[in-house]
Structure formats: structure tokens, C-alpha cells
Amino acid sequence: MPKIKIDREKCKGCLLCVSVCSKNMIMADGELNKRGVKPVVFKDTGVCIGCAMCAVICPDCCIEVWK
């Protein structure tokens, strides 16, 4: 099963990763990070296919994907 790690302190909350996730596994968090923005979080429900599109589109390289 794929594993995704998101660096919530580097995330600027652009939500590009949310727009490309085909399984809707990434969403905006309810709490702010140190930058004062709502970072994204990964909903680990076992549906992720590990396509890594979220990591590819992230402009700040905040997302790592392991298959």
C-alpha cells in the first residue's frame, strides 16, 4: 500500500495536490501551520493508488510518495 508524507510546515496551502488526486485522499487541514496557512493532509483510508501526481504538481516539494 502506498504511503504519503506531507511536510505541513513547508506547505503553502495552494491546493494543487487536492485538484489532481483522483481518489480525493488529500484535503485542507483545519489548523494553521507556522506560515499561517492551512496546509493539506493525507486521509489514509487505504484507497491511495500511489500515482504520485500530488508530489509531481507540488511547487514546494512538500509531498513524498512511497509505493
C-alpha positions as CSV (number, residue, x, y, z in Angstrom):
1,M,0.0,0.0,0.0
2,P,1.4,3.4,-0.9
3,K,2.4,5.9,1.8
4,I,2.3,9.6,1.5
5,K,4.2,12.1,3.7
6,I,3.4,15.8,3.6
7,D,5.6,18.4,5.2
8,R,2.9,20.6,6.7
9,E,5.3,23.4,7.7
10,K,6.6,23.8,4.1
11,C,3.1,23.7,2.6
12,K,1.7,27.0,1.5
13,G,-1.9,25.7,1.0
14,C,-2.1,26.2,-2.8
15,L,-4.3,23.1,-3.0
16,L,-2.8,22.0,-6.4
17,C,-2.3,18.5,-5.0
18,V,-6.0,18.3,-4.0
19,S,-7.0,19.1,-7.6
20,V,-5.0,16.2,-9.1
21,C,-5.8,13.5,-6.6
22,S,-8.0,11.1,-8.4
23,K,-9.1,9.3,-5.2
24,N,-9.7,12.5,-3.2
25,M,-7.3,11.5,-0.5
26,I,-5.8,15.0,0.2
27,M,-7.7,17.8,1.8
28,A,-7.1,21.1,3.5
29,D,-6.3,20.8,7.2
30,G,-8.4,22.6,9.8
31,E,-5.4,24.0,11.7
32,L,-2.8,26.6,10.6
33,N,0.9,25.9,10.2
34,K,3.8,28.2,11.2
35,R,3.2,30.2,7.9
36,G,-0.3,31.0,9.0
37,V,-2.0,28.9,6.2
38,K,-4.0,25.8,6.2
39,P,-1.7,23.0,4.9
40,V,-3.0,19.8,3.2
41,V,-3.4,16.5,5.0
42,F,-3.5,13.0,3.6
43,K,-6.6,10.9,4.5
44,D,-5.0,7.4,4.9
45,T,-8.1,5.2,4.2
46,G,-6.3,2.7,2.0
47,V,-7.6,3.9,-1.3
48,C,-4.5,5.7,-2.5
49,I,-3.0,4.1,-5.7
50,G,0.4,5.8,-5.3
51,C,0.2,7.6,-8.7
52,A,2.4,10.4,-7.1
53,M,0.6,13.2,-9.1
54,C,0.4,15.1,-5.9
55,A,4.2,15.1,-5.4
56,V,4.7,16.0,-9.1
57,I,2.5,19.0,-9.0
58,C,3.6,20.4,-5.6
59,P,5.6,23.6,-6.3
60,D,7.4,23.4,-3.0
61,C,8.2,19.7,-2.9
62,C,6.3,19.1,0.3
63,I,5.0,15.7,-0.6
64,E,6.8,12.3,-0.7
65,V,5.2,9.1,-2.0
66,W,6.4,5.6,-1.3
67,K,5.0,2.6,-3.1
